Amino acid sequence: MNAVCSQNTMDVACFCPACGELLTSPVEGSSFAVTCPSCRRLPWCHVIRQKQSLRILISPEIVPQIEDIDRFASLYLQPDWDGSVICDLGALDTVPSLLWARLLVLNKRVRCAQHRLVLCWKSSVVREEFFTLNLNRVFEFEDEPT
């Protein structure tokens, strides 16, 4: 296991997925119900820039629209950037089927931009859903240590 999902997210800046604005709420334990001060949108994720990756903490409350994913891709998946996108499902106890569908769209956008998407989670239920749906054939993943 390469431990990309176990990196600490404390004391790091997080950004709005829609406009790139710095979000003022703390990352760990934060509520996704706080709107971005710039674009006034509720974030479907928090974006954390790390050395060679973008870590996106997925909201348990909001399923992104395809337009939200396209906006994220155009803002963050630049051709001159060489890194991975870590999709952190750690805040979710279960994943609605619509979110799995949106993650498939995100995976396509990330791969088209010549990057890789790695999913990680903490919930055993999310892990079970992932394998029951045979998503291990489509996504890269890493089990997060509990």
N, CA and C atoms as a LAMMPS dump frame, in Angstrom:
ITEM: TIMESTEP
0
ITEM: NUMBER OF ATOMS
438
ITEM: BOX BOUNDS ff ff ff
-5.0000000000000000e+02 5.0000000000000000e+02
-5.0000000000000000e+02 5.0000000000000000e+02
-5.0000000000000000e+02 5.0000000000000000e+02
ITEM: ATOMS id mol type element x y z
1 1 1 N 0.849 -1.176 0
2 1 2 C 0 0 0
3 1 3 C 0.891 1.235 0
4 2 1 N 0.594 2.218 -0.857
5 2 2 C 1.461 3.385 -0.957
6 2 3 C 1.052 4.53 -0.046
7 3 1 N 0.006 4.383 0.709
8 3 2 C -0.405 5.318 1.759
9 3 3 C -0.746 6.712 1.255
10 4 1 N -1.208 6.855 0.028
11 4 2 C -1.613 8.18 -0.433
12 4 3 C -2.843 8.668 0.298
13 5 1 N -3.651 7.768 0.784
14 5 2 C -4.893 8.167 1.439
15 5 3 C -4.738 8.451 2.919
16 6 1 N -3.639 8.072 3.509
17 6 2 C -3.487 8.27 4.942
18 6 3 C -2.762 9.561 5.289
19 7 1 N -2.537 10.425 4.303
20 7 2 C -1.854 11.682 4.575
21 7 3 C -2.733 12.571 5.444
22 8 1 N -2.102 13.305 6.348
23 8 2 C -2.796 14.172 7.283
24 8 3 C -3.33 15.406 6.559
25 9 1 N -4.575 15.783 6.841
26 9 2 C -5.153 16.98 6.23
27 9 3 C -5.315 18.113 7.234
28 10 1 N -4.788 17.954 8.415
29 10 2 C -4.88 19.017 9.409
30 10 3 C -3.945 20.164 9.025
31 11 1 N -4.326 21.376 9.369
32 11 2 C -3.506 22.562 9.17
33 11 3 C -3.123 22.79 7.709
34 12 1 N -4.018 22.497 6.798
35 12 2 C -3.784 22.791 5.397
36 12 3 C -4.932 23.636 4.88
37 13 1 N -4.669 24.375 3.838
38 13 2 C -5.701 25.211 3.25
39 13 3 C -6.583 24.369 2.343
40 14 1 N -7.865 24.675 2.351
41 14 2 C -8.746 23.997 1.406
42 14 3 C -9.443 25.046 0.554
43 15 1 N -9.808 24.614 -0.658
44 15 2 C -10.296 25.528 -1.667
45 15 3 C -11.651 25.092 -2.197
46 16 1 N -12.396 26.048 -2.714
47 16 2 C -13.7 25.801 -3.309
48 16 3 C -13.505 25.058 -4.627
49 17 1 N -14.292 24.003 -4.877
50 17 2 C -14.162 23.277 -6.144
51 17 3 C -14.726 24.053 -7.334
52 18 1 N -15.537 25.073 -7.079
53 18 2 C -16.177 25.815 -8.161
54 18 3 C -15.365 27.012 -8.645
55 19 1 N -14.717 27.719 -7.708
56 19 2 C -14.024 28.952 -8.106
57 19 3 C -12.567 29.008 -7.679
58 20 1 N -12.124 28.072 -6.841
59 20 2 C -10.732 28.064 -6.408
60 20 3 C -10.439 28.964 -5.22
61 21 1 N -11.449 29.612 -4.686
62 21 2 C -11.282 30.518 -3.552
63 21 3 C -10.917 29.74 -2.291
64 22 1 N -10.06 30.339 -1.476
65 22 2 C -9.697 29.746 -0.195
66 22 3 C -10.924 29.718 0.704
67 23 1 N -11.212 28.557 1.267
68 23 2 C -12.338 28.424 2.187
69 23 3 C -11.833 28.648 3.6
70 24 1 N -12.617 29.336 4.395
71 24 2 C -12.169 29.71 5.728
72 24 3 C -12.466 28.672 6.785
73 25 1 N -13.329 27.712 6.475
74 25 2 C -13.665 26.714 7.491
75 25 3 C -12.527 25.718 7.642
76 26 1 N -12.305 25.204 8.855
77 26 2 C -11.269 24.19 9.029
78 26 3 C -11.637 22.924 8.273
79 27 1 N -10.634 22.179 7.841
80 27 2 C -10.874 21.005 7.014
81 27 3 C -11.42 19.843 7.83
82 28 1 N -10.719 19.408 8.844
83 28 2 C -11.14 18.234 9.615
84 28 3 C -12.381 18.565 10.432
85 29 1 N -13.403 17.757 10.258
86 29 2 C -14.626 17.931 11.032
87 29 3 C -15.459 19.116 10.6
88 30 1 N -15.109 19.733 9.502
89 30 2 C -15.837 20.927 9.084
90 30 3 C -17.162 20.549 8.443
91 31 1 N -18.052 21.486 8.45
92 31 2 C -19.331 21.291 7.802
93 31 3 C -19.216 21.744 6.36
94 32 1 N -19.797 20.985 5.463
95 32 2 C -19.813 21.383 4.071
96 32 3 C -20.972 22.336 3.811
97 33 1 N -21.734 22.667 4.845
98 33 2 C -22.897 23.527 4.691
99 33 3 C -22.539 25.008 4.695
100 34 1 N -21.26 25.321 4.677
101 34 2 C -20.811 26.717 4.658
102 34 3 C -20.553 27.104 3.204
103 35 1 N -21.213 28.152 2.739
104 35 2 C -21.041 28.571 1.349
105 35 3 C -19.689 29.227 1.138
106 36 1 N -19.206 29.141 -0.091
107 36 2 C -17.958 29.795 -0.471
108 36 3 C -18.18 31.303 -0.411
109 37 1 N -17.267 32.063 0.191
110 37 2 C -17.454 33.512 0.286
111 37 3 C -17.391 34.219 -1.068
112 38 1 N -16.77 33.59 -2.046
113 38 2 C -16.616 34.222 -3.348
114 38 3 C -17.77 33.915 -4.307
115 39 1 N -18.036 32.632 -4.545
116 39 2 C -19.06 32.259 -5.535
117 39 3 C -20.418 31.943 -4.905
118 40 1 N -20.474 31.881 -3.574
119 40 2 C -21.713 31.63 -2.83
120 40 3 C -22.32 30.25 -3.082
121 41 1 N -21.508 29.303 -3.504
122 41 2 C -21.987 27.94 -3.726
123 41 3 C -21.675 27.082 -2.511
124 42 1 N -22.519 26.091 -2.272
125 42 2 C -22.203 25.075 -1.282
126 42 3 C -21.226 24.106 -1.941
127 43 1 N -20.091 23.856 -1.333
128 43 2 C -19.117 22.973 -1.984
129 43 3 C -19.522 21.501 -1.908
130 44 1 N -19.365 20.798 -3.019
131 44 2 C -19.602 19.349 -3.039
132 44 3 C -18.374 18.608 -2.54
133 45 1 N -17.279 19.335 -2.422
134 45 2 C -16.052 18.785 -1.857
135 45 3 C -15.183 19.937 -1.388
136 46 1 N -14.188 19.622 -0.602
137 46 2 C -13.133 20.578 -0.267
138 46 3 C -11.889 20.114 -0.999
139 47 1 N -11.191 21.042 -1.631
140 47 2 C -10.002 20.721 -2.408
141 47 3 C -8.784 21.118 -1.597
142 48 1 N -7.883 20.178 -1.416
143 48 2 C -6.644 20.431 -0.676
144 48 3 C -5.486 20.179 -1.626
145 49 1 N -4.659 21.173 -1.796
146 49 2 C -3.487 21.018 -2.655
147 49 3 C -2.343 20.451 -1.831
148 50 1 N -1.835 19.309 -2.279
149 50 2 C -0.682 18.696 -1.633
150 50 3 C 0.459 18.658 -2.637
151 51 1 N 1.614 18.163 -2.23
152 51 2 C 2.803 18.219 -3.08
153 51 3 C 2.552 17.736 -4.502
154 52 1 N 2.233 16.488 -4.679
155 52 2 C 2.012 15.932 -6.009
156 52 3 C 0.589 15.433 -6.198
157 53 1 N -0.342 16.024 -5.438
158 53 2 C -1.722 15.567 -5.576
159 53 3 C -2.703 16.66 -5.175
160 54 1 N -3.913 16.461 -5.61
161 54 2 C -5.061 17.212 -5.114
162 54 3 C -5.868 16.213 -4.319
163 55 1 N -6.181 16.557 -3.095
164 55 2 C -7.031 15.699 -2.272
165 55 3 C -8.39 16.366 -2.225
166 56 1 N -9.419 15.638 -2.62
167 56 2 C -10.762 16.19 -2.551
168 56 3 C -11.556 15.41 -1.508
169 57 1 N -12.02 16.134 -0.519
170 57 2 C -12.835 15.556 0.552
171 57 3 C -14.292 15.678 0.126
172 58 1 N -14.925 14.572 -0.141
173 58 2 C -16.285 14.565 -0.675
174 58 3 C -17.303 14.831 0.43
175 59 1 N -18.231 15.727 0.15
176 59 2 C -19.287 16.07 1.094
177 59 3 C -20.285 14.928 1.232
178 60 1 N -20.694 14.625 2.465
179 60 2 C -21.74 13.614 2.645
180 60 3 C -23.134 14.177 2.369
181 61 1 N -23.223 15.477 2.133
182 61 2 C -24.518 16.14 2.017
183 61 3 C -24.904 16.543 0.597
184 62 1 N -23.927 16.659 -0.307
185 62 2 C -24.193 17.205 -1.634
186 62 3 C -23.626 16.277 -2.702
187 63 1 N -24.443 15.929 -3.675
188 63 2 C -23.976 15.177 -4.84
189 63 3 C -23.746 16.202 -5.95
190 64 1 N -22.548 16.221 -6.524
191 64 2 C -22.273 17.237 -7.544
192 64 3 C -23.048 16.978 -8.837
193 65 1 N -23.344 18.049 -9.531
194 65 2 C -23.895 17.951 -10.872
195 65 3 C -22.724 17.756 -11.844
196 66 1 N -22.998 17.315 -13.034
197 66 2 C -21.928 17.127 -14.015
198 66 3 C -21.232 18.458 -14.3
199 67 1 N -21.982 19.55 -14.311
200 67 2 C -21.393 20.881 -14.528
201 67 3 C -20.39 21.221 -13.42
202 68 1 N -20.675 20.778 -12.196
203 68 2 C -19.752 21.017 -11.076
204 68 3 C -18.44 20.267 -11.303
205 69 1 N -18.542 19.057 -11.795
206 69 2 C -17.345 18.26 -12.068
207 69 3 C -16.551 18.878 -13.219
208 70 1 N -17.249 19.336 -14.249
209 70 2 C -16.564 19.991 -15.37
210 70 3 C -15.863 21.272 -14.92
211 71 1 N -16.513 22.034 -14.04
212 71 2 C -15.909 23.26 -13.507
213 71 3 C -14.65 22.923 -12.703
214 72 1 N -14.734 21.883 -11.875
215 72 2 C -13.581 21.425 -11.107
216 72 3 C -12.44 21.023 -12.047
217 73 1 N -12.767 20.24 -13.071
218 73 2 C -11.748 19.764 -14.009
219 73 3 C -11.06 20.92 -14.729
220 74 1 N -11.83 21.901 -15.187
221 74 2 C -11.212 23.023 -15.912
222 74 3 C -10.375 23.906 -14.997
223 75 1 N -10.745 23.951 -13.732
224 75 2 C -10.014 24.796 -12.782
225 75 3 C -8.749 24.126 -12.242
226 76 1 N -8.813 22.846 -11.974
227 76 2 C -7.714 22.179 -11.273
228 76 3 C -6.88 21.21 -12.116
229 77 1 N -7.416 20.666 -13.183
230 77 2 C -6.685 19.649 -13.944
231 77 3 C -5.978 20.278 -15.134
232 78 1 N -4.968 21.051 -14.837
233 78 2 C -4.209 21.748 -15.861
234 78 3 C -3.213 20.814 -16.53
235 79 1 N -2.955 21.005 -17.841
236 79 2 C -2.028 20.132 -18.562
237 79 3 C -0.59 20.182 -18.028
238 80 1 N -0.189 21.304 -17.472
239 80 2 C 1.186 21.432 -16.979
240 80 3 C 1.368 20.897 -15.552
241 81 1 N 0.289 20.431 -14.942
242 81 2 C 0.356 19.876 -13.59
243 81 3 C 0.522 18.372 -13.694
244 82 1 N 1.455 17.829 -12.946
245 82 2 C 1.71 16.392 -12.988
246 82 3 C 1.447 15.817 -11.608
247 83 1 N 0.265 15.28 -11.415
248 83 2 C -0.073 14.73 -10.107
249 83 3 C -1.31 13.863 -10.157
250 84 1 N -1.722 13.401 -8.983
251 84 2 C -2.889 12.533 -8.842
252 84 3 C -3.994 13.272 -8.108
253 85 1 N -5.202 12.788 -8.298
254 85 2 C -6.353 13.297 -7.556
255 85 3 C -6.764 12.198 -6.585
256 86 1 N -6.706 12.519 -5.297
257 86 2 C -7.102 11.59 -4.251
258 86 3 C -8.533 11.95 -3.86
259 87 1 N -9.448 11.061 -4.097
260 87 2 C -10.858 11.29 -3.789
261 87 3 C -11.164 10.62 -2.454
262 88 1 N -11.29 11.427 -1.424
263 88 2 C -11.451 10.953 -0.057
264 88 3 C -12.93 10.861 0.297
265 89 1 N -13.411 9.637 0.446
266 89 2 C -14.802 9.382 0.804
267 89 3 C -14.949 9.143 2.31
268 90 1 N -13.977 9.566 3.076
269 90 2 C -13.935 9.293 4.508
270 90 3 C -15.074 9.875 5.314
271 91 1 N -15.718 10.922 4.821
272 91 2 C -16.829 11.536 5.557
273 91 3 C -18.156 10.831 5.294
274 92 1 N -18.155 9.844 4.401
275 92 2 C -19.389 9.162 4.03
276 92 3 C -19.5 7.803 4.709
277 93 1 N -20.691 7.521 5.214
278 93 2 C -20.966 6.199 5.784
279 93 3 C -21.436 5.242 4.703
280 94 1 N -22.043 5.796 3.668
281 94 2 C -22.511 5.037 2.51
282 94 3 C -22.452 5.98 1.316
283 95 1 N -22.46 5.432 0.117
284 95 2 C -22.382 6.26 -1.083
285 95 3 C -23.647 6.037 -1.912
286 96 1 N -24.416 7.102 -2.135
287 96 2 C -25.611 6.956 -2.97
288 96 3 C -25.213 6.585 -4.405
289 97 1 N -26.095 5.874 -5.086
290 97 2 C -25.776 5.435 -6.449
291 97 3 C -25.514 6.612 -7.383
292 98 1 N -26.19 7.729 -7.17
293 98 2 C -25.94 8.903 -8.009
294 98 3 C -24.519 9.431 -7.815
295 99 1 N -24.016 9.365 -6.592
296 99 2 C -22.633 9.801 -6.365
297 99 3 C -21.652 8.854 -7.044
298 100 1 N -21.903 7.543 -7.006
299 100 2 C -21.029 6.616 -7.743
300 100 3 C -21.007 7 -9.219
301 101 1 N -22.173 7.337 -9.773
302 101 2 C -22.245 7.74 -11.183
303 101 3 C -21.429 9.008 -11.435
304 102 1 N -21.518 9.956 -10.518
305 102 2 C -20.749 11.198 -10.676
306 102 3 C -19.249 10.94 -10.531
307 103 1 N -18.883 10.003 -9.678
308 103 2 C -17.462 9.666 -9.541
309 103 3 C -16.932 9.004 -10.813
310 104 1 N -17.778 8.279 -11.515
311 104 2 C -17.376 7.731 -12.816
312 104 3 C -17.097 8.862 -13.806
313 105 1 N -17.924 9.905 -13.791
314 105 2 C -17.702 11.078 -14.648
315 105 3 C -16.393 11.76 -14.249
316 106 1 N -16.187 11.935 -12.956
317 106 2 C -14.945 12.559 -12.48
318 106 3 C -13.73 11.746 -12.923
319 107 1 N -13.823 10.429 -12.809
320 107 2 C -12.728 9.56 -13.228
321 107 3 C -12.407 9.766 -14.711
322 108 1 N -13.444 9.875 -15.511
323 108 2 C -13.25 10.094 -16.947
324 108 3 C -12.553 11.433 -17.202
325 109 1 N -12.978 12.487 -16.512
326 109 2 C -12.368 13.813 -16.699
327 109 3 C -10.897 13.801 -16.268
328 110 1 N -10.64 13.148 -15.151
329 110 2 C -9.268 13.083 -14.633
330 110 3 C -8.379 12.297 -15.596
331 111 1 N -8.852 11.184 -16.082
332 111 2 C -8.063 10.354 -17.004
333 111 3 C -7.864 11.054 -18.351
334 112 1 N -8.884 11.773 -18.828
335 112 2 C -8.741 12.525 -20.082
336 112 3 C -7.696 13.628 -19.959
337 113 1 N -7.506 14.127 -18.749
338 113 2 C -6.493 15.158 -18.496
339 113 3 C -5.118 14.542 -18.21
340 114 1 N -4.99 13.223 -18.418
341 114 2 C -3.721 12.502 -18.235
342 114 3 C -3.264 12.449 -16.775
343 115 1 N -4.222 12.368 -15.864
344 115 2 C -3.931 12.23 -14.441
345 115 3 C -4.567 10.934 -13.954
346 116 1 N -4.378 10.636 -12.685
347 116 2 C -5.012 9.446 -12.123
348 116 3 C -5.863 9.838 -10.927
349 117 1 N -6.949 9.107 -10.76
350 117 2 C -7.864 9.302 -9.641
351 117 3 C -7.761 8.072 -8.751
352 118 1 N -7.563 8.31 -7.457
353 118 2 C -7.474 7.23 -6.48
354 118 3 C -8.554 7.466 -5.434
355 119 1 N -9.418 6.487 -5.239
356 119 2 C -10.464 6.578 -4.213
357 119 3 C -9.964 5.987 -2.914
358 120 1 N -10.371 6.582 -1.799
359 120 2 C -10.105 5.985 -0.494
360 120 3 C -11.29 6.27 0.424
361 121 1 N -11.429 5.47 1.463
362 121 2 C -12.575 5.548 2.366
363 121 3 C -12.193 4.992 3.722
364 122 1 N -13.07 5.229 4.695
365 122 2 C -12.892 4.67 6.041
366 122 3 C -13.982 3.655 6.365
367 123 1 N -15.145 3.817 5.774
368 123 2 C -16.308 2.996 6.097
369 123 3 C -16.236 1.625 5.443
370 124 1 N -16.494 0.597 6.247
371 124 2 C -16.548 -0.763 5.688
372 124 3 C -17.753 -0.919 4.755
373 125 1 N -18.807 -0.139 4.978
374 125 2 C -19.985 -0.193 4.116
375 125 3 C -19.639 0.357 2.727
376 126 1 N -18.887 1.461 2.686
377 126 2 C -18.456 2.026 1.4
378 126 3 C -17.581 1.02 0.662
379 127 1 N -16.692 0.374 1.396
380 127 2 C -15.82 -0.643 0.787
381 127 3 C -16.66 -1.778 0.193
382 128 1 N -17.652 -2.235 0.941
383 128 2 C -18.51 -3.323 0.471
384 128 3 C -19.289 -2.903 -0.776
385 129 1 N -19.844 -1.679 -0.777
386 129 2 C -20.556 -1.174 -1.951
387 129 3 C -19.627 -1.159 -3.167
388 130 1 N -18.421 -0.675 -2.96
389 130 2 C -17.429 -0.544 -4.028
390 130 3 C -17.177 -1.892 -4.705
391 131 1 N -16.938 -2.919 -3.907
392 131 2 C -16.64 -4.234 -4.468
393 131 3 C -17.895 -4.953 -4.979
394 132 1 N -19.027 -4.74 -4.344
395 132 2 C -20.275 -5.34 -4.816
396 132 3 C -20.621 -4.827 -6.21
397 133 1 N -20.348 -3.563 -6.455
398 133 2 C -20.629 -2.962 -7.762
399 133 3 C -19.506 -3.199 -8.78
400 134 1 N -18.48 -3.947 -8.376
401 134 2 C -17.319 -4.235 -9.233
402 134 3 C -16.605 -2.973 -9.714
403 135 1 N -16.619 -1.942 -8.887
404 135 2 C -15.973 -0.692 -9.272
405 135 3 C -14.451 -0.782 -9.215
406 136 1 N -13.934 -1.832 -8.614
407 136 2 C -12.49 -2.045 -8.605
408 136 3 C -11.964 -2.299 -10.014
409 137 1 N -12.844 -2.591 -10.953
410 137 2 C -12.443 -2.757 -12.355
411 137 3 C -12.294 -1.418 -13.069
412 138 1 N -12.858 -0.365 -12.484
413 138 2 C -12.871 0.946 -13.122
414 138 3 C -11.952 1.935 -12.405
415 139 1 N -11.961 1.903 -11.08
416 139 2 C -11.238 2.888 -10.278
417 139 3 C -9.97 2.3 -9.672
418 140 1 N -8.991 3.177 -9.485
419 140 2 C -7.892 2.841 -8.584
420 140 3 C -8.4 3.14 -7.187
421 141 1 N -7.918 2.389 -6.204
422 141 2 C -8.401 2.617 -4.84
423 141 3 C -7.313 2.245 -3.85
424 142 1 N -7.526 2.723 -2.645
425 142 2 C -6.674 2.327 -1.531
426 142 3 C -7.536 2.305 -0.294
427 143 1 N -7.487 1.205 0.421
428 143 2 C -8.177 1.129 1.699
429 143 3 C -7.451 2.018 2.678
430 144 1 N -8.19 2.877 3.34
431 144 2 C -7.587 3.756 4.333
432 144 3 C -7.5 2.999 5.65
433 145 1 N -6.37 3.107 6.317
434 145 2 C -6.267 2.43 7.62
435 145 3 C -7.284 2.982 8.597
436 146 1 N -7.856 2.106 9.412
437 146 2 C -8.857 2.555 10.388
438 146 3 C -8.197 2.917 11.7
